[in-house]
Amino acid sequence: MRFLDEAKVYIQSGKGGNGCIAFRREKFIEYGGPNGGNGGRGGDVWAEAVENLNTLIDYRYQQHVRGKSGEGGMGKEMTGAGGEDAVMRVPVGTQIFEEDGETLIADLAVPGERLLLLKGGNGGFGNAHFKSSTNQAPRHANPGQPGEEKTIILRLKLIADAGLIGLPNAGKSTFLSRVSSARPKIADYPFTTLAPQLGMVRVDESDFVLADLPGLIEGAHEGVGLGDKFLAHAERCGAILHLVDGTQSEITKAYKTIRGELEAYGHGLVDKVELVALNKIDAISKAALAKKRAALEKACGHPVFLLSGVSGDGVFEILRALVKEIAKRRRKENPPAQPQGAWQP
């Protein structure tokens, strides 16, 4: 399935049904009173976050979403049926913006979360509603109210426990394919991955979701290359695994380029837990590897992991380190419930 993380959709709620003009016409009742029913209410437009979706591709082909109109009222004071609601099912992590693309309406980050986007129009009153002691045979009814309409922008920010970042061709897709059942496209040229890929990783007794984010280049925060579109997906990652291609000559420059983009983009990316790994160690001599590792540790200010996505060397060490950081974050966000009656200082 093609990945799509932004869509523009026109939405419209249903029109209310018209009220009915009717009078009782029964045998032995010479002057039957008004008995026209009210119109049914128009359908609403809702947005709902669901777990089994990870792309907005449905709204690439369904760019108009409309609630059903309510039915008109009928005689014998029968109210028309209400219009069916339109429910937009979107992936967890979808943000909904006004048409300007800047005014945030909602951020659906919890499975099952629902949001009322537009209310359907009310049904019109039938003539039975207007009868009174001074107007016993009203011959008018209200039309149904029109529905609301607007254009919205949907933007998806993937929710993953950890994200893979690095310059193009750093070996991110190879790493993801080794540690999970995901099968991203792998080739020896830059920008092989053109869309984020998700993989479920299991280490010992722990599971977490790992996102392979397309390669970033200098100026990505301004839209250069694949642009800041994919930096947005890193916002929800609990930890970042920064892969650096160990076969290139300028190790520290490659690291600082990506860190500079994270800092320029903002949104708290630079403050996330970062694990740095020197990749492709199977293609580097031991003497050169020691120098490159020392240079990279000096640049990032903390220990650097060594790994090879091809041979598997060092993979489990980095995965266990990721699990440890992810567990810390989960405990912080979901602290264990205190038993009732427990003493709290």
Secondary structure in CASP SS format (residue, H / E / C, confidence):
PFRMAT SS
TARGET T0000
AUTHOR 0000-0000-0000
METHOD secondary structure of the structure
MODEL  1
M C 1.00
R C 1.00
F C 1.00
L C 1.00
D C 1.00
E E 1.00
A E 1.00
K E 1.00
V E 1.00
Y E 1.00
I E 1.00
Q E 1.00
S C 1.00
G C 1.00
K C 1.00
G C 1.00
G C 1.00
N C 1.00
G C 1.00
C C 1.00
I C 1.00
A C 1.00
F E 1.00
R C 1.00
R C 1.00
E C 1.00
K C 1.00
F C 1.00
I C 1.00
E C 1.00
Y C 1.00
G C 1.00
G C 1.00
P E 1.00
N C 1.00
G C 1.00
G C 1.00
N C 1.00
G C 1.00
G C 1.00
R C 1.00
G C 1.00
G C 1.00
D C 1.00
V E 1.00
W E 1.00
A E 1.00
E E 1.00
A E 1.00
V E 1.00
E C 1.00
N C 1.00
L C 1.00
N C 1.00
T C 1.00
L C 1.00
I C 1.00
D H 1.00
Y H 1.00
R H 1.00
Y H 1.00
Q C 1.00
Q C 1.00
H E 1.00
V E 1.00
R E 1.00
G C 1.00
K C 1.00
S C 1.00
G C 1.00
E C 1.00
G C 1.00
G C 1.00
M E 1.00
G C 1.00
K C 1.00
E C 1.00
M E 1.00
T C 1.00
G C 1.00
A C 1.00
G C 1.00
G C 1.00
E C 1.00
D C 1.00
A E 1.00
V E 1.00
M E 1.00
R E 1.00
V E 1.00
P E 1.00
V C 1.00
G C 1.00
T E 1.00
Q E 1.00
I E 1.00
F E 1.00
E C 1.00
E C 1.00
D C 1.00
G C 1.00
E C 1.00
T C 1.00
L E 1.00
I E 1.00
A E 1.00
D E 1.00
L E 1.00
A C 1.00
V C 1.00
P C 1.00
G C 1.00
E C 1.00
R E 1.00
L E 1.00
L E 1.00
L E 1.00
L E 1.00
K C 1.00
G C 1.00
G C 1.00
N C 1.00
G C 1.00
G C 1.00
F C 1.00
G C 1.00
N H 1.00
A H 1.00
H H 1.00
F H 1.00
K C 1.00
S C 1.00
S C 1.00
T C 1.00
N C 1.00
Q C 1.00
A C 1.00
P C 1.00
R C 1.00
H C 1.00
A C 1.00
N C 1.00
P C 1.00
G C 1.00
Q C 1.00
P C 1.00
G C 1.00
E C 1.00
E E 1.00
K E 1.00
T E 1.00
I E 1.00
I E 1.00
L E 1.00
R E 1.00
L E 1.00
K C 1.00
L C 1.00
I C 1.00
A C 1.00
D C 1.00
A E 1.00
G E 1.00
L E 1.00
I E 1.00
G C 1.00
L C 1.00
P C 1.00
N C 1.00
A C 1.00
G C 1.00
K H 1.00
S H 1.00
T H 1.00
F H 1.00
L H 1.00
S H 1.00
R H 1.00
V H 1.00
S C 1.00
S C 1.00
A C 1.00
R C 1.00
P C 1.00
K C 1.00
I C 1.00
A C 1.00
D C 1.00
Y C 1.00
P C 1.00
F C 1.00
T C 1.00
T C 1.00
L C 1.00
A C 1.00
P C 1.00
Q E 1.00
L E 1.00
G E 1.00
M E 1.00
V E 1.00
R E 1.00
V E 1.00
D C 1.00
E C 1.00
S E 1.00
D E 1.00
F E 1.00
V E 1.00
L E 1.00
A E 1.00
D E 1.00
L C 1.00
P C 1.00
G C 1.00
L C 1.00
I C 1.00
E C 1.00
G C 1.00
A H 1.00
H H 1.00
E H 1.00
G C 1.00
V C 1.00
G C 1.00
L C 1.00
G C 1.00
D C 1.00
K C 1.00
F C 1.00
L C 1.00
A H 1.00
H H 1.00
A H 1.00
E H 1.00
R H 1.00
C C 1.00
G C 1.00
A E 1.00
I E 1.00
L E 1.00
H E 1.00
L E 1.00
V E 1.00
D E 1.00
G C 1.00
T C 1.00
Q C 1.00
S C 1.00
E C 1.00
I H 1.00
T H 1.00
K H 1.00
A H 1.00
Y H 1.00
K H 1.00
T H 1.00
I H 1.00
R H 1.00
G H 1.00
E H 1.00
L H 1.00
E H 1.00
A H 1.00
Y H 1.00
G C 1.00
H C 1.00
G C 1.00
L H 1.00
V H 1.00
D H 1.00
K C 1.00
V E 1.00
E E 1.00
L E 1.00
V E 1.00
A E 1.00
L E 1.00
N E 1.00
K C 1.00
I H 1.00
D H 1.00
A H 1.00
I C 1.00
S C 1.00
K H 1.00
A H 1.00
A H 1.00
L H 1.00
A H 1.00
K H 1.00
K H 1.00
R H 1.00
A H 1.00
A H 1.00
L H 1.00
E H 1.00
K H 1.00
A H 1.00
C H 1.00
G C 1.00
H C 1.00
P C 1.00
V C 1.00
F E 1.00
L E 1.00
L C 1.00
S C 1.00
G C 1.00
V C 1.00
S C 1.00
G C 1.00
D C 1.00
G C 1.00
V H 1.00
F H 1.00
E H 1.00
I H 1.00
L H 1.00
R H 1.00
A H 1.00
L H 1.00
V H 1.00
K H 1.00
E H 1.00
I H 1.00
A H 1.00
K H 1.00
R H 1.00
R H 1.00
R H 1.00
K H 1.00
E H 1.00
N C 1.00
P C 1.00
P C 1.00
A C 1.00
Q C 1.00
P C 1.00
Q C 1.00
G C 1.00
A C 1.00
W C 1.00
Q C 1.00
P C 1.00
END
